[in-house]
Amino acid sequence: MRRFRLFTLAVLPLIASLGACVSVTANDYSDLPARAAVGDFGEATLMNASGANVGRAILTQGPTGLLIRVEADGLTPGWHGVHIHATGQCAAPFTSAGAHVNHGEPKAPHGLLNAAGPDDGDLPNIHADAQGSVRAEVFTSRARIASDGPGQWLWDADGSALVIHANMDDHASQPIGGAGDRVICGVMAAG
């Protein structure tokens, strides 16, 4: 039993890496942004509905997920829902960013507190201070900019966007937890 277990531990990573090589060589990613490695980063310039630059989001790839630092101004004070949307477009009123990143089949319902969720774009709420400024970090294991690892790859053919909503996300109700209008948007890109 011990020999089998050691053999399995030694061979499974090799098989997994060979499978990853086959899938990468089977696809042509030459027209897409480079995939990141652990420790690499990307950035999103955050724009309001008037097209003004109101901040940035810095994406840092970790070994188990993606750390997103949000620095934004011009929000109403209080809590705001923030989500990763499936399309890298930010034409006001930001519906061009599409729905949440949610590639599983069947699609997971929205909500970090939903027993059947969350979807891949769900993130914790962020808080704007009395001046409307946010300085926060959120982490997700459901999204990535690295070529391998947990979560959905964000730099696919149509990209992705970070969207901040007008209201707090209740993390349960459908389809977006009552988060309301999309007030800030940023296209995620290689740094």
N, C-alpha and C positions, 0 to 999 in steps of 0.2 A: 504494500500500500504506500509506503513512504517513497519508494523509487518512482512509482507512477505519479505521485503528487509532485516530486521534484521535476520529473520529465515534463509534466503539464505546465508547471510554472516557467520552465525554460523555453518550451516550444510555443506556447500560446502568444507571447509577445512577438516572436518571429513571424508566426502566421498572420497576426494582425497587421504587422508592418508590411508584409508582402501584399496583403489585400489592399492596404492603403496605396501602395505603389501602383497596383493595377488600376485602381479607380482614378488616380490622378493622371496616369498616362493615357487613359481611355477618354479623358475630356481635354478640350483645348481651352486653356484659360488665358491665352495670349492677349485677348482684347479686354481682360478684366484687370482691376487693380491687383497689385501683388498681395498675396496672403501674408499675414503677419506671423511672427513667431512669439513665443512667450516672452513678455517684457516689451514687445513692440507696442506702438500706440497709433491712434488715429485721432481725428478731431472733427468737430462739427461747429460751424459758425452759426450761432443762434440768431434768428431774425424774428421781428414782430410782424404783424399783419401789414404795417406800413412799409415794410422792407428795410427798416433800420436794424443795424447790428446791435443786439442787446446782450451779447455774451458768447460763451463757448462751452462746449462739452469736450472733455478729453477722455478718450477711451484707452485703457491700458489692459492688455491681455495678460491674464494670470494663468497658472497651471490648471485651475479648476473653474474658471469663468472670467467674466469681463467686469472691470472696475470702471465706472463712469463718474467723472468729476464734473459737476454742473456749476457754472458760474454765470449767473444771469441777473439782469436788472430790469425794472419797468413792469414788474408784476404787481397785482394787488396783494396787499399783506395777507398772510394766511397760508393754508395748505393747498397744494396743487398736485393733481395727478400727472405723472410723467410715464410715457410709454415709448416703446420702439415700434415704429411703423414700417411696413413692408416695402415701401417704394421711396427711393432717394430723390424726392421732389418736394419743394416747399413753396408752391405758388399759393398765396393767400386766397381763401381762408384755410389753406393747408390740407384740404381734402385730397389734393394730389398725392399726398403721402400714403394714401390707401389705408387699409385696415392694419391691425397689429401683425407683427411677424408671428406666424402661427402655422408652421409647416407640417405638423403631425396629422395623421389620418386615423381616426376622425379628429377634426379640429377640437382643441381643448376650449372649454368656455373660459371667459374672462374671470380673473379674480385670484389674488394671492390667498384669500380666505375661502375660496370656493373649493369644496372637497373634490370636485371633478376637474379643477383647474390646477394651476393657472395656465394662460396661454403664454407663448414664448416672448411676447412683447411687454408683459406686465412687470412693472417696477414699483418699489415703494414710493409713497408720496414724498414731495419735497416741501420745505417751508420757506416762504418769503417773509423777511422781517418787516418792520414798520415802514421802512423806506422802499420796500418792494424788491429787495435784493435777496438772491439765493446763493449760498456757498455750501454745496453738499456733495457727498459721494454716495453712490448706490452701487450695489453689486448684484450681478445675475449669473447664474450658471446656465441659463437658457439662451445665451447669445455669445457669439465669439467673432473675433477678427482673425484669429489664427486658422491655419489650414486644417488643424486637427484639434480635437477636444470636444467638450460638452457644448451643447447649444447649437443654435442656427447660425450659419455663416452670414454676416451682415453685408459683405462686399460682393454679393452676387451680381448678376447681369443688370438688374434694375436698382441696385443699392438699397439703402434703408435710411430712415430719418428718425431723429429724436424729437418727440412732440411734447410740449408742456401744455396742459389744459387749464381752463379758467377756474375750475373747482377741484375739490378734493375727490380722490377715488375712494369709494367705499369698499373696494376689493371683493365685491360679491355680486352686485346686480349687473344685468346684461344690457347693452353689450360692452360698456366702458366704465361701469361703476359710478355713473352719475357725474363723471368728470367734466362734462360740459364742452364748450367751444375749445377749439385748438387756438391758442393765443401766441405760442412761440414754436418755431420749427427750425431744425438744423439738419442738413444732409451730412451723413457720416461718410468720411473719406479717409484715405491713408494720410498719415501725418508727415 
